[in-house]
Amino acid sequence: MVNTYLMKTESAPSLSSPAMVESCCRLPERQETGFIPSEDAGRPPAVSQEPVDGRRGDIAWFSGGVSSIGTDSPVIAGDGEGPRRQIRLASFGLEKHAVSNRRFAAFVAETGYRTEAERFGWSFVFHLFVRDGTMTAQPVGLPWWHQVAGACWNAPEGPGTGLDGRLDHPVVHVSANDARAFADWAGGRLPSEAEWEHAARAGRPDVRYPWGDAEPDDRTICCNIWQGRFPHENSALDGYVGTAPVEAFQPNPAGLYNMSGNVWEWTADRFHIPSPTQGARQRNAEARASGDRVLKGGSYLCHISYCYRYRIAARIGHSADTSTGHIGFRVAYTALG
């Protein structure tokens, strides 16, 4: 059954220019808006870091050793996808699923945690999911995103919406700071970018996707990405216009689900482009100033024609307080002994 949410249709603009292709996956940031945060925004309450097994999801464990990060065949070189370089990893675990609404609700019920979207009083919602009559504002240059007052993890499209039918979908509208708070509660942490890539490849060499190198298309459904003409027409041949359940589609050989598409996933790493070019130096300076963190995996809004970032080596960086309707996370664990 197709999950239509609040689908609307309009004629789609041309996305043929290189600048448009480069910017399509750019996420909106709070610093770009004129919204004023509430007084307690940016001050997450403390949560216990004592590990409790019942708070953990299913974990895939990986032995330590030499692995790699990046690729020697970058598609979007300006994102710092390459070069491929070796890195030594300690043994670690990564949850097989992105954190679901059900698990996040248990965290909130136990701790009283309020996400940054709740404390700011708004978050970014994709335009097709904005309810008629909702008062919104749009960030400059990103017409498919709307700032919706009251949008947050348990009201994904704003007031009057909820989680019916989506408890097993990934939690969204969570910042990197929110993700870290949950990970602390679960007795874990956010993964490094290298750990995330190693787990997505299931320890294999430089494969392009979690399932291998075969390109997904409308007949070979491997993950939850955009199908149709972005940003107005999504055919939803994969069954979903928005998020899919965290256990949808086939897992990779290590048993991890949805490492490509569905929702972007926060990592612990600061965003940095390993390149000496002037453009890279400028982007790195901007990333340091805003405290950008690396996100991996792409989302249900990605498509090869304009946002080819659902590949394992693909990456993007945004400030730690960024929240949207297509950002989530999964939890990593340091192996004991």
Steps between C-alpha positions, in 0.01 A plus 500: 500500500639839404558733795381826347512721812384838362608467137442791262599530134634794304719542192867436579777749425809415298793377709751483219756757615811380691428752776151358548634142507760600761247680722200268488610306807598811690302499820354815653670628814356698789765769464354589159158586637345795669333288767593580860554197726329462833704591808604145583594401143845352473507380861408130492429352843751254637416133461652196666792337318464172689460222242181298528470204263124542469554836336713355222387381161632201305875547445737378229854464636816562297854391585773761511767531232594697192208635299452791262296814461404689186535394139742540211201545268322801650180619338469831687863587558411829667349308792836339584400146399858416405765391496462158651732470798580235756401533861534269801180429690454354844231234540155660512131433466236682298126457537336321211219755482468874517340608827123477462226726626401225742847490661533876507161526669624264774807720547285813531256331738783394731711817493260783413741601223393783269657509157654814359214530251260512796710757682542714189128462431529394134678278249533453122231304312515394134245699300289201389425417864393849611133500595266743329458814707829456686687828540856451382809684386756387243878526526660687213601273210331188638139518376414140590561557872259683729556618856197364685420616852438203727662243270704254708567130545145410614325751270705447182289724277407746773200545732222251441732228370636206695663159488201277419632230270856626539619370837738266319621770262824684581470797732558827313531868592791405725821701516847356557469621859172309541657190346792515743262533796312186392826312440619591851174366643543175308856462626648563157614784278476624144722315252802653335475548125755222448302260722180587316662431160664177617165375632313606185750307286479206742879503508531456122722710268381816325144396409270782400191393693422282801379225264789530250556704185168450318316828443145504642223592256123490479507123436776406746383644833787492751429802719268793566600782265308741275332358193365749248569867436638687801367694685133465402430152364588186692359182346569310826567175315695389807184541706592821682484873436659582834677277751481121496510266801849449642491132394379563145693355203779243514788549748863505394716188559569615857128523573469881498186654353455822303861615490404659167196727474210539744663758733835672526693378805711710735856397577733623772757650262548864420465573130830546320598469132843334460618723216745794468287688246378850571139387486566227755683739730208744487243227566709362788522845656121536477452152648728580795318828566157336509610174663380283212469125551508232231175338386499176300269283294272739314123496539164441336554828312814381315511404131788437260391787274557775758606366841720199453587480869350167599836338417715376791781750433262794464484748784374841598562728797264716703488675834426286803167674569361432150172306493278404209242240405765278339779486762533219753779290651612161631711416804853358515672319789860456601589134545606408854815303572 
